[in-house]
Amino acid sequence: MLNPPAPAGRPTFLTVAEVAETMRVSGMTVYRLIHSGELRAVRVGRSFRVPSDALDEYLAAAGFQDYGPAMEAKSA
């Protein structure tokens, strides 16, 4: 991940572009997920930020069990 880890107790936020890259979809697809309520996000000014745990939850609900910190450890 490009961003440094958040301090303990604070969520890490991803941009729409980072979420799109992780999921290998377009930014428009991420915006659709946000607007439909399928993917939690926070509006900051005119842009959105997605908590990393919201992406983890979305992917887990979609059946991606090998996603997240465990997968990152495997690939290292």
N, C-alpha and C positions, 0 to 999 in steps of 0.2 A: 504494500500500500504506500502511496506517496506521502500521506500525512503522518506526522509523528503520532505515537499513541497519546490518547487523552489522559489527563491526570486521573487518578483513581476516583471512582464515583461519578465521573462525567462521561456522557456518551460521545462516541466518535461519529462525526457527520460526514456523509459523502455527497458530492455534487451529483447532479443528474447524469453528467458525462461519465463520472466514475462508476455509477451504478450500471449505466448502459454498457460500458466496457467490460465490467465484471460479468454481466449477463449475456454479453455478445448480442445485444439488440440495439435498436436505434434509440436516440434520446426521446423521440416522439412516443415510442412504446412505453418508456418509463413515465412520461407525463400522463399518458392514458391510465396507467396503473395508479398513479397518484390521484388523479381526478376521480377515478372510479371508487377510490377508497380501499383498493386491494393492497396498496403499499403506503404505509404511513410516511409522512413527510412534514417538515416544518417550513413555513414560508418565511423567508428572510428578505425583506424588501420586495423586489420583483422576481426573486429566484426561490428555488426550493432546495432544502437540504434533507437528506434521508439518513436517519440514525442507522448505524451499521447493524444494530440488533433488529431493526425493522426489516432490513434486507435478509438477514439470517432467518427470521421468522417466515418471511414470504417464500424463500427458497425451500425451507423445511416443509411448509404446507404444500408446496408444489411437488414434493417427493424427492428433493435433492438431499439425501441423508449424509452424503460425503462432502458437504459444503461447510466451510467455516474454519475455525482454528485447527481442528483435527486434520483437515485436508491440507492446510498450509504447512503443517508439520510434516506430513507425508511427502510433500513435494520438495522439501528442503534437503 
